[in-house]
């Protein structure tokens, strides 16, 4: 449960930074949808492969126990939060550097 709570707190933080800094991440809605489709597809394929090969093991006491296929819900949230945070960080740094020029 802790992991999911941390992910949700990070998501809220990233959303606040996004709103306060008024960063525009994508030029249009089509690019937005394409980005998230490919990020999610890659994440799901990566997780399925790692789980099938035994690289990642999810122990019951440490997860909620809610799965989408073989992937725990915490990992699905991770696939959304981490790329979003990276985009926000990149665009924020880009905005700061451009502002200084």
C-alpha positions, 0 to 999 in steps of 0.5 A: 500500500505504501508504494501506491500512496507514494505514487499518488503523492508524486502524481499530485506533486507533478500535477501541481508543478504542471499547473503552477508553471504553466508548462505545455507538454504536447503540441496537440491532443493527437501527440498526447494520445500517441505518447501515452499509448506507446509509453503504456504499451512498452511498459506493459510488454516490459512488465509481462516479459520480466514477470514471465522470466521471473525477473520481477516477483510481486510478494503479496504482503507488499502489494494491494493484490489487485492485478490487471492481467499479471501486472499489479495496479501499482505497476500500472500507476508507475507507468503513468507517474514516472513518464509524466514526472520526467516530462514535467522535469524536462519541460521545466528545465527547458523553460528555465534555460530558455527564460535565462537566454 
